[in-house]
Amino acid sequence: MDNIKFFKSLADDTRLRCVLLIHQEKELCVCELTEALDTIQPKISRHLAQLRSSGVLLDRRQGQWIFYQIHPELPQWAKDVIEHTYQNSKEYIATSSSRLKIMGERPNRQASVCC
């Protein structure tokens, strides 16, 4: 993992919120992130594609859903950065986290693969 690429991928507000919410929930799909961030689906999908191509996220398909998780093969220093940022940013994602908790019709996870 290139550290410059890693930090650039987290430099955008939407991407950072996605990563922190995914870290908190272990995995989320596009519809959950769209609801949590109150943002349109194409914008979320574009940011998730960037995070996946930079190696920060890993996706898995389950039926019609694609779930995203923090890539389990990230170097430990990168996982530590995400964890430390999450621990110090709970207020930053509080509104998004609340929106996610009250979301109805969330997709069921079957064989969840978490890091």
Secondary structure, 3 states (H helix, E strand, C coil): CCHHHHHHHHCCHHHHHHHHHHHHHCCEEHHHHHHHHCCCHHHHHHHHHHHHHCCCEEEEEECCEEEEEECCCCCHHHHHHHHHHHHCCCCCCHHHHHHHHCCCCCCCCCCCCCC
